[in-house]
Amino acid sequence: MPRLKLALLRSLLTVLPVCAQNNPARPGGRNPFAGNQQAVTDGQEIYNRVCTACHGYDGDSGERAPGLGASGRRYLRVSDQDLFDAIEKGIPGTQMPPSGLAESDAWKVTAYIRGLRGTAIDTPAKGNVEHGEQVYWGKGGCSECHMLRGKGGLLGPDLLNVAGRRKLYAIRDALTKPEHRFTPDGGRHEVNLAPLQNYQAVRVVTRGGETVRGVLKNEDSFSLQMFGTDNELHLFLRDELREVIYEQKSLMPTDYDKRLTAEEFQDLLAFLTRQASVRAPARATAIDQ
C-alpha cells in the first residue's frame, strides 16, 4: 500500500508541471494581456465575430443583450477576473452562455471590454515616460497653462487625473485636432468635445484700445472677470469695455504633432496617459449588471 501511494505521488508530480504550463497562474485574476494594445485589437475582432449574436457591434447594445461599454452605466462585473469568468463560464440564471473560447481568447476579449469602459490609464501609450515629463515641463510648454501636482499655470484644467477621465485617443486628438470627438464611457456613443464651460475663451477690448485674451471666470450685467493668457486675473466694469468676444475655439493648441518631433510627441503621450489620481470605484447596486 505505501508503495502504491508513493507511485501515485510521483505520477502527480510528473503531471502537475504540464498542467501548470496549460493553465498559467494568474495572481489576483490579473489579465495576462493587460496593457497590450495588440491583444485589445485582437479582442475586438474576436468579440465582433463571436459575441454580436446577442450584444451589439463594438460594445453597443444588441437585440438580446445590453451594451458592454454604454455611457454612464454602472457595472457589477468590473474586475478582470469577473469579466473573464462571465465570458468563459457564462452567467447562471441569465441568457449569457459560456463562450466556448480558448482561455487566451477569452482574456483578449476581457482586455477589449476593459478598454471600452476604461480610460487612458488602463491602456497607456508606449514611450519614454521620463523623457515625456521633460517635454511636458520644457519644450511642450504644457505647464504654462495647466497645473499638475501643484505646479503650473491656471489657464487650463488641472491634469492630475487626465488619464483617469479621458481615453488615449481623446488625449491624442486634443493635442492634434482642432475639431475632435471623444467617447465618454466606451461603446459607440460619440459626442462633440466642446470647450469646457469653465474655460470659455474670451477676448475683450477696452475703451482705451487694449486687448486682453483669456478664459472667462465670472460675469454679470455690470462686470466681467477673466484669467488672461498673461496668467493674471483681470476685473473689468462693463462700461470700461468697448467689445467682448466669446470665442468658439479653445485656447488649447492643437499642433503638438508638428511643434514636437515624433519621438517627443509619443513620449509626451506616454507621460500624460499615466497621470491619474487613485479613485475608489463607484458602488454598484443590485439593478446594475
C-alpha positions, 0 to 999 in steps of 0.5 A, a space after each residue: 500500500 505505501 508503495 502504491 501511494 508513493 507511485 501515485 505521488 510521483 505520477 502527480 508530480 510528473 503531471 502537475 508541471 504540464 498542467 501548470 504550463 496549460 493553465 498559467 497562474 494568474 495572481 489576483 485574476 490579473 489579465 495576462 494581456 493587460 496593457 497590450 494594445 495588440 491583444 485589445 485589437 485582437 479582442 475586438 475582432 474576436 468579440 465582433 465575430 463571436 459575441 454580436 449574436 446577442 450584444 451589439 457591434 463594438 460594445 453597443 447594445 444588441 437585440 438580446 443583450 445590453 451594451 458592454 461599454 454604454 455611457 454612464 452605466 454602472 457595472 457589477 462585473 468590473 474586475 478582470 477576473 469577473 469579466 473573464 469568468 462571465 465570458 468563459 463560464 457564462 452567467 447562471 440564471 441569465 441568457 449569457 452562455 459560456 463562450 466556448 473560447 480558448 482561455 487566451 481568447 477569452 482574456 483578449 476579449 476581457 482586455 477589449 471590454 476593459 478598454 471600452 469602459 476604461 480610460 487612458 490609464 488602463 491602456 497607456 501609450 508606449 514611450 519614454 515616460 521620463 523623457 515625456 515629463 521633460 517635454 511636458 515641463 520644457 519644450 511642450 510648454 504644457 505647464 504654462 497653462 495647466 497645473 499638475 501636482 501643484 505646479 503650473 499655470 491656471 489657464 487650463 484644467 488641472 491634469 492630475 487625473 487626465 488619464 483617469 477621465 479621458 481615453 488615449 485617443 481623446 488625449 491624442 486628438 486634443 493635442 492634434 485636432 482642432 475639431 475632435 470627438 471623444 467617447 465618454 464611457 466606451 461603446 459607440 456613443 460619440 459626442 462633440 468635445 466642446 470647450 469646457 464651460 469653465 474655460 470659455 475663451 474670451 477676448 475683450 477690448 477696452 475703451 482705451 484700445 487694449 486687448 486682453 485674451 483669456 478664459 472667462 471666470 465670472 460675469 454679470 450685467 455690470 462686470 466681467 472677470 477673466 484669467 488672461 493668457 498673461 496668467 493674471 486675473 483681470 476685473 473689468 466694469 462693463 462700461 470700461 469695455 468697448 467689445 467682448 468676444 466669446 470665442 468658439 475655439 479653445 485656447 488649447 493648441 492643437 499642433 503638438 504633432 508638428 511643434 514636437 518631433 515624433 519621438 517627443 510627441 509619443 513620449 509626451 503621450 506616454 507621460 500624460 496617459 499615466 497621470 491619474 489620481 487613485 479613485 475608489 470605484 463607484 458602488 454598484 447596486 443590485 439593478 446594475 449588471 
